[in-house]
Amino acid sequence: MAAQEDLKAIQLLFNKLGESWNRGDGRAYGECFMEDADYVTFTGQHLKGSKQIAEVHQWLFDKMLKGSTMVSSAASSIEPRFISPDVAIVHAIGEVRLAEPSQDHNERESINTNVVVRQNGEWKITAFHNCRIQDIPGGKR
């Protein structure tokens, strides 16, 4: 069973991730990831390392995602599945809402799989994979 401190620290990590997005702060967003993290976007781009994650997200925040906000299940409560005391898997559901409502589609809800690790007492994301939520055949999610 995970310690309450670990659950709180992981929750704070995901809160920081969302807050960084909502401020359009690529540097702070990248700081949520390990230096050698893997980040797969919903369109299949594979970003490598916190530096590239930060740079690409800052570019997005300055261009097509300017003024966007992230609404995420991780902002309120997450349920990590601990693989070991220092490694957990976290699934989060979220949606990026664009600043211009006329450009925003209703089908932007995504699910992401995160592997978080504790290193030197700090929890960070080492692997992130994001994809759009689709109905399972038969009409169920």
MOBELSUL-V425833 format. One record per helix or strand. SS is the DSSP state (H for helix, E for strand). FROM is the first residue (numbers start at 1). LEN is the number of residues. If there is no record, write none. Layout:
# MOBELSUL-V425833
ss=SS from=FROM len=LEN
ss=SS from=FROM len=LEN
This chain:
# MOBELSUL-V425833
ss=H from=4 len=20
ss=H from=26 len=5
ss=E from=33 len=8
ss=E from=46 len=3
ss=H from=49 len=14
ss=E from=69 len=4
ss=H from=73 len=3
ss=E from=81 len=4
ss=E from=87 len=11
ss=H from=101 len=3
ss=E from=110 len=10
ss=E from=122 len=11
ss=E from=136 len=1
ss=E from=140 len=1
